[in-house]
Amino acid sequence: MSIILGLLAILSAIGLFSAILIKSQAEKRIALRKKHYRAKLNEIKW
């Protein structure tokens, strides 16, 4: 029983870690996209 609980704890920790990584990567991508759109908008304005 304790082995199963240990495995579950490890799996949940890995899941949490990967979720945090995916979230941070998505935020970086969104930030890059915003910069890209701002640059394009500035080009259109000028």
mmCIF file as Biopython writes it, N, C-alpha, C and O atoms, coordinates in Angstrom:
data_model
#
loop_
_atom_site.group_PDB
_atom_site.id
_atom_site.type_symbol
_atom_site.label_atom_id
_atom_site.label_alt_id
_atom_site.label_comp_id
_atom_site.label_asym_id
_atom_site.label_entity_id
_atom_site.label_seq_id
_atom_site.pdbx_PDB_ins_code
_atom_site.Cartn_x
_atom_site.Cartn_y
_atom_site.Cartn_z
_atom_site.occupancy
_atom_site.B_iso_or_equiv
_atom_site.auth_seq_id
_atom_site.auth_asym_id
_atom_site.pdbx_PDB_model_num
ATOM 1   N N  . MET A ? 1  ? 0.825 -1.208 0.000   1.0 0.0 1  A 1 
ATOM 2   C CA . MET A ? 1  ? 0.000 0.000  0.000   1.0 0.0 1  A 1 
ATOM 3   C C  . MET A ? 1  ? 0.860 1.259  0.000   1.0 0.0 1  A 1 
ATOM 4   O O  . MET A ? 1  ? 0.581 2.210  -0.731  1.0 0.0 1  A 1 
ATOM 5   N N  . SER A ? 2  ? 1.904 1.260  0.822   1.0 0.0 2  A 1 
ATOM 6   C CA . SER A ? 2  ? 2.762 2.453  0.906   1.0 0.0 2  A 1 
ATOM 7   C C  . SER A ? 2  ? 3.515 2.696  -0.403  1.0 0.0 2  A 1 
ATOM 8   O O  . SER A ? 2  ? 3.801 3.839  -0.760  1.0 0.0 2  A 1 
ATOM 9   N N  . ILE A ? 3  ? 3.832 1.613  -1.112  1.0 0.0 3  A 1 
ATOM 10  C CA . ILE A ? 3  ? 4.528 1.739  -2.404  1.0 0.0 3  A 1 
ATOM 11  C C  . ILE A ? 3  ? 3.616 2.458  -3.404  1.0 0.0 3  A 1 
ATOM 12  O O  . ILE A ? 3  ? 4.058 3.336  -4.145  1.0 0.0 3  A 1 
ATOM 13  N N  . ILE A ? 4  ? 2.334 2.069  -3.412  1.0 0.0 4  A 1 
ATOM 14  C CA . ILE A ? 4  ? 1.362 2.689  -4.322  1.0 0.0 4  A 1 
ATOM 15  C C  . ILE A ? 4  ? 1.219 4.173  -3.992  1.0 0.0 4  A 1 
ATOM 16  O O  . ILE A ? 4  ? 1.188 5.017  -4.888  1.0 0.0 4  A 1 
ATOM 17  N N  . LEU A ? 5  ? 1.134 4.482  -2.705  1.0 0.0 5  A 1 
ATOM 18  C CA . LEU A ? 5  ? 1.014 5.889  -2.294  1.0 0.0 5  A 1 
ATOM 19  C C  . LEU A ? 5  ? 2.246 6.685  -2.709  1.0 0.0 5  A 1 
ATOM 20  O O  . LEU A ? 5  ? 2.137 7.833  -3.140  1.0 0.0 5  A 1 
ATOM 21  N N  . GLY A ? 6  ? 3.408 6.075  -2.577  1.0 0.0 6  A 1 
ATOM 22  C CA . GLY A ? 6  ? 4.652 6.727  -2.990  1.0 0.0 6  A 1 
ATOM 23  C C  . GLY A ? 6  ? 4.667 7.017  -4.479  1.0 0.0 6  A 1 
ATOM 24  O O  . GLY A ? 6  ? 5.058 8.102  -4.910  1.0 0.0 6  A 1 
ATOM 25  N N  . LEU A ? 7  ? 4.236 6.032  -5.264  1.0 0.0 7  A 1 
ATOM 26  C CA . LEU A ? 7  ? 4.169 6.217  -6.722  1.0 0.0 7  A 1 
ATOM 27  C C  . LEU A ? 7  ? 3.186 7.319  -7.084  1.0 0.0 7  A 1 
ATOM 28  O O  . LEU A ? 7  ? 3.463 8.141  -7.957  1.0 0.0 7  A 1 
ATOM 29  N N  . LEU A ? 8  ? 2.039 7.338  -6.413  1.0 0.0 8  A 1 
ATOM 30  C CA . LEU A ? 8  ? 1.042 8.380  -6.669  1.0 0.0 8  A 1 
ATOM 31  C C  . LEU A ? 8  ? 1.606 9.760  -6.351  1.0 0.0 8  A 1 
ATOM 32  O O  . LEU A ? 8  ? 1.385 10.717 -7.093  1.0 0.0 8  A 1 
ATOM 33  N N  . ALA A ? 9  ? 2.334 9.855  -5.244  1.0 0.0 9  A 1 
ATOM 34  C CA . ALA A ? 9  ? 2.936 11.134 -4.858  1.0 0.0 9  A 1 
ATOM 35  C C  . ALA A ? 9  ? 3.943 11.597 -5.907  1.0 0.0 9  A 1 
ATOM 36  O O  . ALA A ? 9  ? 3.972 12.772 -6.273  1.0 0.0 9  A 1 
ATOM 37  N N  . ILE A ? 10 ? 4.767 10.668 -6.389  1.0 0.0 10 A 1 
ATOM 38  C CA . ILE A ? 10 ? 5.772 10.998 -7.414  1.0 0.0 10 A 1 
ATOM 39  C C  . ILE A ? 10 ? 5.084 11.440 -8.705  1.0 0.0 10 A 1 
ATOM 40  O O  . ILE A ? 10 ? 5.483 12.430 -9.317  1.0 0.0 10 A 1 
ATOM 41  N N  . LEU A ? 11 ? 4.049 10.701 -9.115  1.0 0.0 11 A 1 
ATOM 42  C CA . LEU A ? 11 ? 3.326 11.035 -10.345 1.0 0.0 11 A 1 
ATOM 43  C C  . LEU A ? 11 ? 2.660 12.403 -10.245 1.0 0.0 11 A 1 
ATOM 44  O O  . LEU A ? 11 ? 2.701 13.186 -11.193 1.0 0.0 11 A 1 
ATOM 45  N N  . SER A ? 12 ? 2.047 12.691 -9.101  1.0 0.0 12 A 1 
ATOM 46  C CA . SER A ? 12 ? 1.384 13.984 -8.941  1.0 0.0 12 A 1 
ATOM 47  C C  . SER A ? 12 ? 2.399 15.118 -8.932  1.0 0.0 12 A 1 
ATOM 48  O O  . SER A ? 12 ? 2.128 16.199 -9.454  1.0 0.0 12 A 1 
ATOM 49  N N  . ALA A ? 13 ? 3.575 14.875 -8.336  1.0 0.0 13 A 1 
ATOM 50  C CA . ALA A ? 13 ? 4.633 15.887 -8.329  1.0 0.0 13 A 1 
ATOM 51  C C  . ALA A ? 13 ? 5.118 16.157 -9.751  1.0 0.0 13 A 1 
ATOM 52  O O  . ALA A ? 13 ? 5.321 17.311 -10.130 1.0 0.0 13 A 1 
ATOM 53  N N  . ILE A ? 14 ? 5.304 15.100 -10.535 1.0 0.0 14 A 1 
ATOM 54  C CA . ILE A ? 14 ? 5.739 15.248 -11.931 1.0 0.0 14 A 1 
ATOM 55  C C  . ILE A ? 14 ? 4.669 15.993 -12.729 1.0 0.0 14 A 1 
ATOM 56  O O  . ILE A ? 14 ? 4.990 16.875 -13.527 1.0 0.0 14 A 1 
ATOM 57  N N  . GLY A ? 15 ? 3.414 15.644 -12.518 1.0 0.0 15 A 1 
ATOM 58  C CA . GLY A ? 15 ? 2.312 16.302 -13.212 1.0 0.0 15 A 1 
ATOM 59  C C  . GLY A ? 15 ? 2.264 17.784 -12.897 1.0 0.0 15 A 1 
ATOM 60  O O  . GLY A ? 15 ? 2.084 18.612 -13.790 1.0 0.0 15 A 1 
ATOM 61  N N  . LEU A ? 16 ? 2.426 18.117 -11.624 1.0 0.0 16 A 1 
ATOM 62  C CA . LEU A ? 16 ? 2.411 19.519 -11.193 1.0 0.0 16 A 1 
ATOM 63  C C  . LEU A ? 16 ? 3.564 20.275 -11.830 1.0 0.0 16 A 1 
ATOM 64  O O  . LEU A ? 16 ? 3.383 21.380 -12.341 1.0 0.0 16 A 1 
ATOM 65  N N  . PHE A ? 17 ? 4.750 19.677 -11.800 1.0 0.0 17 A 1 
ATOM 66  C CA . PHE A ? 17 ? 5.948 20.311 -12.357 1.0 0.0 17 A 1 
ATOM 67  C C  . PHE A ? 17 ? 5.786 20.563 -13.852 1.0 0.0 17 A 1 
ATOM 68  O O  . PHE A ? 17 ? 6.104 21.648 -14.339 1.0 0.0 17 A 1 
ATOM 69  N N  . SER A ? 18 ? 5.292 19.562 -14.582 1.0 0.0 18 A 1 
ATOM 70  C CA . SER A ? 18 ? 5.112 19.717 -16.030 1.0 0.0 18 A 1 
ATOM 71  C C  . SER A ? 18 ? 4.039 20.758 -16.334 1.0 0.0 18 A 1 
ATOM 72  O O  . SER A ? 18 ? 4.158 21.502 -17.307 1.0 0.0 18 A 1 
ATOM 73  N N  . ALA A ? 19 ? 2.995 20.816 -15.510 1.0 0.0 19 A 1 
ATOM 74  C CA . ALA A ? 19 ? 1.942 21.815 -15.704 1.0 0.0 19 A 1 
ATOM 75  C C  . ALA A ? 19 ? 2.507 23.224 -15.530 1.0 0.0 19 A 1 
ATOM 76  O O  . ALA A ? 19 ? 2.180 24.127 -16.300 1.0 0.0 19 A 1 
ATOM 77  N N  . ILE A ? 20 ? 3.359 23.410 -14.513 1.0 0.0 20 A 1 
ATOM 78  C CA . ILE A ? 20 ? 3.993 24.716 -14.280 1.0 0.0 20 A 1 
ATOM 79  C C  . ILE A ? 20 ? 4.888 25.076 -15.461 1.0 0.0 20 A 1 
ATOM 80  O O  . ILE A ? 20 ? 4.879 26.216 -15.925 1.0 0.0 20 A 1 
ATOM 81  N N  . LEU A ? 21 ? 5.658 24.110 -15.944 1.0 0.0 21 A 1 
ATOM 82  C CA . LEU A ? 21 ? 6.541 24.349 -17.096 1.0 0.0 21 A 1 
ATOM 83  C C  . LEU A ? 21 ? 5.746 24.748 -18.333 1.0 0.0 21 A 1 
ATOM 84  O O  . LEU A ? 21 ? 6.097 25.704 -19.024 1.0 0.0 21 A 1 
ATOM 85  N N  . ILE A ? 22 ? 4.675 24.013 -18.607 1.0 0.0 22 A 1 
ATOM 86  C CA . ILE A ? 22 ? 3.838 24.294 -19.782 1.0 0.0 22 A 1 
ATOM 87  C C  . ILE A ? 22 ? 3.241 25.692 -19.657 1.0 0.0 22 A 1 
ATOM 88  O O  . ILE A ? 22 ? 3.191 26.441 -20.632 1.0 0.0 22 A 1 
ATOM 89  N N  . LYS A ? 23 ? 2.787 26.039 -18.448 1.0 0.0 23 A 1 
ATOM 90  C CA . LYS A ? 23 ? 2.174 27.351 -18.229 1.0 0.0 23 A 1 
ATOM 91  C C  . LYS A ? 23 ? 3.181 28.469 -18.475 1.0 0.0 23 A 1 
ATOM 92  O O  . LYS A ? 23 ? 2.859 29.462 -19.128 1.0 0.0 23 A 1 
ATOM 93  N N  . SER A ? 24 ? 4.397 28.313 -17.958 1.0 0.0 24 A 1 
ATOM 94  C CA . SER A ? 24 ? 5.413 29.359 -18.130 1.0 0.0 24 A 1 
ATOM 95  C C  . SER A ? 24 ? 5.805 29.495 -19.597 1.0 0.0 24 A 1 
ATOM 96  O O  . SER A ? 24 ? 6.027 30.606 -20.078 1.0 0.0 24 A 1 
ATOM 97  N N  . GLN A ? 25 ? 5.891 28.368 -20.314 1.0 0.0 25 A 1 
ATOM 98  C CA . GLN A ? 25 ? 6.217 28.413 -21.745 1.0 0.0 25 A 1 
ATOM 99  C C  . GLN A ? 25 ? 5.106 29.106 -22.522 1.0 0.0 25 A 1 
ATOM 100 O O  . GLN A ? 25 ? 5.379 29.887 -23.433 1.0 0.0 25 A 1 
ATOM 101 N N  . ALA A ? 26 ? 3.857 28.825 -22.167 1.0 0.0 26 A 1 
ATOM 102 C CA . ALA A ? 26 ? 2.715 29.450 -22.840 1.0 0.0 26 A 1 
ATOM 103 C C  . ALA A ? 26 ? 2.722 30.958 -22.598 1.0 0.0 26 A 1 
ATOM 104 O O  . ALA A ? 26 ? 2.452 31.741 -23.509 1.0 0.0 26 A 1 
ATOM 105 N N  . GLU A ? 27 ? 3.035 31.363 -21.356 1.0 0.0 27 A 1 
ATOM 106 C CA . GLU A ? 27 ? 3.089 32.793 -21.043 1.0 0.0 27 A 1 
ATOM 107 C C  . GLU A ? 27 ? 4.184 33.480 -21.845 1.0 0.0 27 A 1 
ATOM 108 O O  . GLU A ? 27 ? 3.985 34.592 -22.334 1.0 0.0 27 A 1 
ATOM 109 N N  . LYS A ? 28 ? 5.330 32.838 -21.985 1.0 0.0 28 A 1 
ATOM 110 C CA . LYS A ? 28 ? 6.428 33.400 -22.783 1.0 0.0 28 A 1 
ATOM 111 C C  . LYS A ? 28 ? 5.998 33.564 -24.234 1.0 0.0 28 A 1 
ATOM 112 O O  . LYS A ? 28 ? 6.277 34.585 -24.863 1.0 0.0 28 A 1 
ATOM 113 N N  . ARG A ? 29 ? 5.312 32.544 -24.763 1.0 0.0 29 A 1 
ATOM 114 C CA . ARG A ? 29 ? 4.845 32.600 -26.149 1.0 0.0 29 A 1 
ATOM 115 C C  . ARG A ? 29 ? 3.864 33.741 -26.347 1.0 0.0 29 A 1 
ATOM 116 O O  . ARG A ? 29 ? 3.932 34.460 -27.344 1.0 0.0 29 A 1 
ATOM 117 N N  . ILE A ? 30 ? 2.944 33.910 -25.391 1.0 0.0 30 A 1 
ATOM 118 C CA . ILE A ? 30 ? 1.953 34.984 -25.476 1.0 0.0 30 A 1 
ATOM 119 C C  . ILE A ? 30 ? 2.655 36.338 -25.442 1.0 0.0 30 A 1 
ATOM 120 O O  . ILE A ? 30 ? 2.301 37.244 -26.196 1.0 0.0 30 A 1 
ATOM 121 N N  . ALA A ? 31 ? 3.651 36.474 -24.566 1.0 0.0 31 A 1 
ATOM 122 C CA . ALA A ? 31 ? 4.403 37.730 -24.472 1.0 0.0 31 A 1 
ATOM 123 C C  . ALA A ? 31 ? 5.105 38.035 -25.793 1.0 0.0 31 A 1 
ATOM 124 O O  . ALA A ? 31 ? 5.092 39.174 -26.259 1.0 0.0 31 A 1 
ATOM 125 N N  . LEU A ? 32 ? 5.717 37.019 -26.391 1.0 0.0 32 A 1 
ATOM 126 C CA . LEU A ? 32 ? 6.394 37.197 -27.681 1.0 0.0 32 A 1 
ATOM 127 C C  . LEU A ? 32 ? 5.401 37.611 -28.760 1.0 0.0 32 A 1 
ATOM 128 O O  . LEU A ? 32 ? 5.692 38.479 -29.583 1.0 0.0 32 A 1 
ATOM 129 N N  . ARG A ? 33 ? 4.240 36.991 -28.751 1.0 0.0 33 A 1 
ATOM 130 C CA . ARG A ? 33 ? 3.222 37.299 -29.740 1.0 0.0 33 A 1 
ATOM 131 C C  . ARG A ? 33 ? 2.749 38.742 -29.592 1.0 0.0 33 A 1 
ATOM 132 O O  . ARG A ? 33 ? 2.559 39.447 -30.583 1.0 0.0 33 A 1 
ATOM 133 N N  . LYS A ? 34 ? 2.560 39.176 -28.335 1.0 0.0 34 A 1 
ATOM 134 C CA . LYS A ? 34 ? 2.145 40.558 -28.081 1.0 0.0 34 A 1 
ATOM 135 C C  . LYS A ? 34 ? 3.180 41.539 -28.619 1.0 0.0 34 A 1 
ATOM 136 O O  . LYS A ? 34 ? 2.827 42.537 -29.247 1.0 0.0 34 A 1 
ATOM 137 N N  . LYS A ? 35 ? 4.456 41.255 -28.371 1.0 0.0 35 A 1 
ATOM 138 C CA . LYS A ? 35 ? 5.533 42.111 -28.886 1.0 0.0 35 A 1 
ATOM 139 C C  . LYS A ? 35 ? 5.477 42.166 -30.403 1.0 0.0 35 A 1 
ATOM 140 O O  . LYS A ? 35 ? 5.622 43.232 -31.002 1.0 0.0 35 A 1 
ATOM 141 N N  . HIS A ? 36 ? 5.267 41.015 -31.018 1.0 0.0 36 A 1 
ATOM 142 C CA . HIS A ? 36 ? 5.216 40.914 -32.474 1.0 0.0 36 A 1 
ATOM 143 C C  . HIS A ? 36 ? 4.063 41.763 -33.023 1.0 0.0 36 A 1 
ATOM 144 O O  . HIS A ? 36 ? 4.235 42.516 -33.982 1.0 0.0 36 A 1 
ATOM 145 N N  . TYR A ? 37 ? 2.882 41.628 -32.398 1.0 0.0 37 A 1 
ATOM 146 C CA . TYR A ? 37 ? 1.723 42.393 -32.848 1.0 0.0 37 A 1 
ATOM 147 C C  . TYR A ? 37 ? 1.941 43.885 -32.656 1.0 0.0 37 A 1 
ATOM 148 O O  . TYR A ? 37 ? 1.560 44.682 -33.513 1.0 0.0 37 A 1 
ATOM 149 N N  . ARG A ? 38 ? 2.556 44.274 -31.531 1.0 0.0 38 A 1 
ATOM 150 C CA . ARG A ? 38 ? 2.832 45.695 -31.283 1.0 0.0 38 A 1 
ATOM 151 C C  . ARG A ? 38 ? 3.763 46.252 -32.345 1.0 0.0 38 A 1 
ATOM 152 O O  . ARG A ? 38 ? 3.559 47.360 -32.841 1.0 0.0 38 A 1 
ATOM 153 N N  . ALA A ? 39 ? 4.780 45.487 -32.692 1.0 0.0 39 A 1 
ATOM 154 C CA . ALA A ? 39 ? 5.725 45.920 -33.725 1.0 0.0 39 A 1 
ATOM 155 C C  . ALA A ? 39 ? 4.992 46.103 -35.053 1.0 0.0 39 A 1 
ATOM 156 O O  . ALA A ? 39 ? 5.228 47.082 -35.762 1.0 0.0 39 A 1 
ATOM 157 N N  . LYS A ? 40 ? 4.113 45.173 -35.389 1.0 0.0 40 A 1 
ATOM 158 C CA . LYS A ? 40 ? 3.355 45.274 -36.643 1.0 0.0 40 A 1 
ATOM 159 C C  . LYS A ? 40 ? 2.432 46.479 -36.613 1.0 0.0 40 A 1 
ATOM 160 O O  . LYS A ? 40 ? 2.313 47.193 -37.609 1.0 0.0 40 A 1 
ATOM 161 N N  . LEU A ? 41 ? 1.776 46.716 -35.478 1.0 0.0 41 A 1 
ATOM 162 C CA . LEU A ? 41 ? 0.886 47.870 -35.350 1.0 0.0 41 A 1 
ATOM 163 C C  . LEU A ? 41 ? 1.661 49.166 -35.532 1.0 0.0 41 A 1 
ATOM 164 O O  . LEU A ? 41 ? 1.187 50.090 -36.193 1.0 0.0 41 A 1 
ATOM 165 N N  . ASN A ? 42 ? 2.846 49.236 -34.949 1.0 0.0 42 A 1 
ATOM 166 C CA . ASN A ? 42 ? 3.685 50.429 -35.095 1.0 0.0 42 A 1 
ATOM 167 C C  . ASN A ? 42 ? 4.076 50.645 -36.547 1.0 0.0 42 A 1 
ATOM 168 O O  . ASN A ? 42 ? 4.104 51.781 -37.020 1.0 0.0 42 A 1 
ATOM 169 N N  . GLU A ? 43 ? 4.379 49.569 -37.255 1.0 0.0 43 A 1 
ATOM 170 C CA . GLU A ? 43 ? 4.723 49.671 -38.681 1.0 0.0 43 A 1 
ATOM 171 C C  . GLU A ? 43 ? 3.543 50.221 -39.475 1.0 0.0 43 A 1 
ATOM 172 O O  . GLU A ? 43 ? 3.719 51.055 -40.363 1.0 0.0 43 A 1 
ATOM 173 N N  . ILE A ? 44 ? 2.348 49.753 -39.152 1.0 0.0 44 A 1 
ATOM 174 C CA . ILE A ? 44 ? 1.144 50.205 -39.863 1.0 0.0 44 A 1 
ATOM 175 C C  . ILE A ? 44 ? 0.896 51.691 -39.572 1.0 0.0 44 A 1 
ATOM 176 O O  . ILE A ? 44 ? 0.550 52.455 -40.473 1.0 0.0 44 A 1 
ATOM 177 N N  . LYS A ? 45 ? 1.073 52.091 -38.315 1.0 0.0 45 A 1 
ATOM 178 C CA . LYS A ? 45 ? 0.865 53.494 -37.928 1.0 0.0 45 A 1 
ATOM 179 C C  . LYS A ? 45 ? 1.798 54.418 -38.693 1.0 0.0 45 A 1 
ATOM 180 O O  . LYS A ? 45 ? 1.380 55.471 -39.173 1.0 0.0 45 A 1 
ATOM 181 N N  . TRP A ? 46 ? 3.057 54.026 -38.806 1.0 0.0 46 A 1 
ATOM 182 C CA . TRP A ? 46 ? 4.012 54.886 -39.509 1.0 0.0 46 A 1 
ATOM 183 C C  . TRP A ? 46 ? 3.865 54.637 -40.979 1.0 0.0 46 A 1 
ATOM 184 O O  . TRP A ? 46 ? 4.569 55.250 -41.782 1.0 0.0 46 A 1 
#
